[in-house]
């Protein structure tokens, strides 16, 4: 189940990068236009996302094309409630998971550096990525890609309500996006016969800058 959750979060990040990655170069006068491709700054390759952006999934994530996105998901694992928080603002990303309200760890990427924060131990591990989040976006999409050949639509009933679905497969794992109209309500991950259902608690293009701040009184260990 933990492997399934990791794969599902990887799928969510891929979709998020498809909407937000490579956004820093966008000028104000084209901020309302959909981005049909993302450049890989190292290889100058491009990933064509026009088909993806025509789907409900693509349209949902393209709301955050200015590079700011905050999302909260909720699921249940082994009888415990897990909350996952992810945020992106330009070249900064934030991710945190909580079990029954207790933080299990925070990761922050700021440009070329990643920080893993242990609030309980008041410790920060800093690691250089040697790349920027914009380059990561290009690399993720170049390697995994959002394959329209694997794209499927359908319906799914959850808690007595029927939702329109869009299914995507990346690296052998399925991510089923469940929509109430055009609003994303659930994400279902499926891998090797297991499923995990994540309820969307909040989705916003407003991001608190304080999420990306490293506590000044924490000990920092550089790797």
Secondary structure, 3 states (H helix, E strand, C coil): CHHHHHHHHHHHHHHHHHHHCCCCCCCHHHCCCCCCEEECCCCCCEEECHHHHCCHHHHHHHHHCCCEEEEEEEEEECCEEEEEEEEEECCEEEEEEEECCEEEEEEEEECCEEEEEECCCCEEEEEECCCCHHHHHHHHHHHCCCCHHHCEEEEEEECCEEEEEEEEEECCEEEEEEEECCEEEEEEEEECCEEEEEEEEEEECCCCHHHHCCCCCCEEEEC
